[in-house]
């Protein structure tokens, strides 16, 4: 029912949903302009443009539903990296090494190789 409330708010029966959403859904379903906006936009855009700020309980519910998919994708991606890193060819890695490698593999921060090379002395004098 929670997914249906999020993905099809105009098709749910207010009696079938939790009390905290009922008045907001009734208000939403009675507005024909919102129905047209829902039909002409994707679900995320509809909630961002037309629901946020006007229906706080539906807004909170939509944010929860939208965040489910992003976090699931991140977890799946991280698990795939861990599985690849700790393969049979790299089975000698300790948990500490695995943690360090996964931290590097999962970060969005990129190393500035050019800057790091400028700060290095390439050949040490004897």
N, C-alpha and C positions, 0 to 999 in steps of 0.2 A: 504494500500500500504506500510505503514511503517513496518508492521509486515512481509509482504512478502519480502520486501527488506532485513530484518534481517534474516528471516528463510530460504529463498530460493534466495540468491543473484544471482544464475546462471540462474534463471527462469524469472527474471524481464526484461522488455523491457526498455532500457535506456531512451527512449522518455517519458515513463510514470512516471518517478521518478523526484524529484526536481533536479535542475541544479547542485547543489553543489555535488551531488553524481554521476552524469552521467559519467564523465571521469574515476573516480575510478572504477565504475562498468564495464565499457568497458574494462579497463585494467585487472580487475579481471576475467571477462568472457573469455578473450582471452588467458589466461594462463592455459594450460592443466594440469600442475603440481598442480596448486591450485584447479582445478576441482577434480582431484584424491584425494587430501588432504581433500576436502570438503566431498567427498563420503565415505572416510574411517574414518572420525572423527565425533564426535557430534558437534553441532553448536558452543557451547561455546569454546570447545578446538580449533576448526578451527579458530575462531576469535582471541583467545589468541596467538596461535602459528604462524599463517600465515598472519593475517591482521594487527595486532597491529604494529605500527611503519612504515608501508608501505603505508597505506591508512588512513590518519588522520580523514577524514570525516566519513568514514565507521566505523572506530574504535569508534569515539564519539557516533555514532548512535547505535552501538552494545552495548556499555556500558549503554546507556540510556534504551535500550530494556531489557537487562539482569537485571538491577536494578529494573525495574517495578515489577517483580515477587517476588523478595525478600522483598521489602517494602510492597507489598500487603499481603504477608504471615504474616509479623510482625504485621500489622494492624489488620488482622483477629484474630490472636492469642491474641492480647491485648484486643480486643473487647470481645472475649470469656471469658477471665479472669475477665473483668469488669462485664459482665453479671452474671457470677457465684458469684462474690463477692457481688454484689448488688442484690441478690435474695430476694424473699419474706421473707425468714428467717432472713435476715440481713438488713431489710429495714430501720432500725433506724440509719444507718450510715450517718454521715454528709458528705458533700463534702470533707472536710479536711481529715476525716478518710479514705474515699474512695481513695483519692489521695495518702495518705501514704501507704495504703495496695497495691495499684496498682504499686507503685514505688518498693516496696519489691518484689512483685510477678513477675515483668518484668525484674528485674536486672539479669545479668549473674554472678554477684559477689556472692560468697558463704561465709557464716559466718564460721569462724574457731572456732568451739564450744570448742575444747580442749584448745586452747589458751585463750579463754574468761574465761573458768573455772579455769585455773591456776591463773589468775589475781584476782579472787574473794576470799574473806574471807567468809567461809561457816557459821561459827557460831561466833556471836559477843559475847565477854565476858561481863559479868554483872558488 
